[in-house]
Amino acid sequence: MAEKHIDEISGVETTGHEWDGIRELNNPMPRWWVYTFYATIIWAIGYMVAYPAIPMLTSATKGLLGYSSRAEVAAELTSAKAAQSVYLDKIAALPLNEIVADPGLAQFAVAGGAAAFKVNCAPCHGSGAAGGAGYPNLNDDDWLWGGDLESLHTTIAHGIRYDGDADTRVSEMPAFVEIIEPEQVKQVAAYVVSLTGTPSNAALVEPGRQVFADNCAACHGEDAKGLRDFGAPNLADAIWLKAGTEAGIIAQINAPKHGVMPGWGTRLGDATVKQLTVYVHSLGGGE
C-alpha cells in the first residue's frame, strides 16, 4: 500500500500524482457540483419515463406523457398551411397581373416561389437561377419562349418537349448535316459567329449569310434575333445556351441538341406554378 503524502502548506492529502514536482491535492468535489450532478441523473430518469427515450427493435418507448415529435411537426404543418391558405386561395383565384399588383400577395408569391424553385428547379437552373451549359440563365432577359408572366407560366406549367403534357412547348431544329453541304455548314457558322465576334475565316461570312437566309431565317428570323413562336434563340447577342464557339456552332448545326423540361402544372398545382412564375419574373429578366 502506497504511503500517503500530505501537502506541507495546506495539510491536505494529495492524490499521489506528481508532474515536475507539482502534486494534486485530493480535495473533495464542491457540494454544489455534486448536488447538481445528482439532479441531472434524477432529471434524466424522469425524462426517460415521461417521454419517448429508449430505442426498441422497431420504435421507442412511448413515455407516460404520450408525446410525439412527429405529431408535433404534423400539428405545426397543419397550422402553417391554414395560415398560408388565405394567400394561396387568392393566388389560385387571381390572374398573374393582379397577383403582382398586390404588394403583400406578390411578396408571399415570391417567397413561396423561391422555396419551390430551390426544391424543384435548382438542380437544373442552379440555386441562383444562373443556369449552366444547356440550362437557361433565368436572370437575364434572353428568353426562348417569352419572359412575360403569361409566357413564363405556360412554360413552367407545361414544360418544354415534355411527353407527359399534351400542351407542352415543342420545336426542334433539324440536323442540317443531312440538308446542306459541309462547306455550307462552315459558311453559316462563320456568319453566325460574325454577328457577335470574329470568325476563323472571314471569307466564309458572306456565303454564310445566304445559307442562313435560305435555311435558318424561317425560325431564327432574317436578322437572326430569334423567333419565340418556335423557341428559336437569338443568335445576334452574346448569350449562348448550347454553343459559344465556332466549333460548337458547327456541331449544333450538324446534330443539334434539344433540352427537355418537365411540365410542373400537374405535379405542383396551379397555385405553386403561379408562385414560381412570379418568382422567376422577379429575378431581373422578366418582361
Disulfide bonds with the S-S distance in Angstrom:
none
